[in-house]
Amino acid sequence: MLRQPEFHLFVFCLLFMLINWPFLAISAKSGLMSIFMYLFVIWSMLILLLFLIQRSLRGNGSGEDRDKKGGG
């Protein structure tokens, strides 16, 4: 699932929506600290998803690179 380009597009659109005006306005009603916490959580989710996607894509090509170099 993490290797599919459609999933990458879905993650981009979802996170892009979450950091735009309507959702920020909802969290702004509770105060400035809630906006910072909201953005920190969204940012953390982005970092985690990018890490998981990178790990799944790296696992795909690591065996091919080793065979081309003659190491295995």
N, C-alpha and C positions, 0 to 999 in steps of 0.2 A: 504494500500500500504506500509506503514512504517513497518508493522509487518512481511512482507514476507522476508524469508532468501535470496531470489534472489535479492531483492532490497539492502540488506546489502552488498552482494557481488558486486553489481554494484557500489555502493558508494565507497567501498574499492578500486576497480579497477580504477575508475575515479579519485579519489583523489591521488592514487599512481602514476597514469600517469602524473597528473598535477604537481607533485613535482619532476619529473625526468628531465634528461638532456635536451631533445629537448625544452620543454616549458621554462625551466630556461634560456636556451641560448637565446631564443627569447626576454625574458624580460631583459636580461643582456645587450643587445645592447643599451638600453636607459639609462643605468647607474646603479650605486649601489643602489640608493634610490628606483628605480623601482623594483629591486629584493626584497627588504625588504617589499615594499607595496604588491607585488604579493604574497609573502609567507604569509604575515599577512592576506590577503583576503582569501587565501586557508585555512589557519589555522582556521579563523573565520567561514568559511563555514563548516568545519569539526566539530567544537564545536556545531554549531547550529543543524546540522543534527544528531549528537549523542544525543543531548538533546531531539529533536523531537522523535527520535526512542525510547529513554528511556521512555518518557512520554506515548507513545502509548503502549509500552509493559507493563508498570506499571499499566495502566488502565485495562489491560486484567486480571491480577491476583489479584487485590486488593479486589474484592468481594469474591473470593474464600477463601482468607486468613481470612477474617472477619467471614465467616461461620464456618470455622474449629475451630476458637478460641471460638466460642459460643457467639459472640457479636452481632449477628443480626438475 
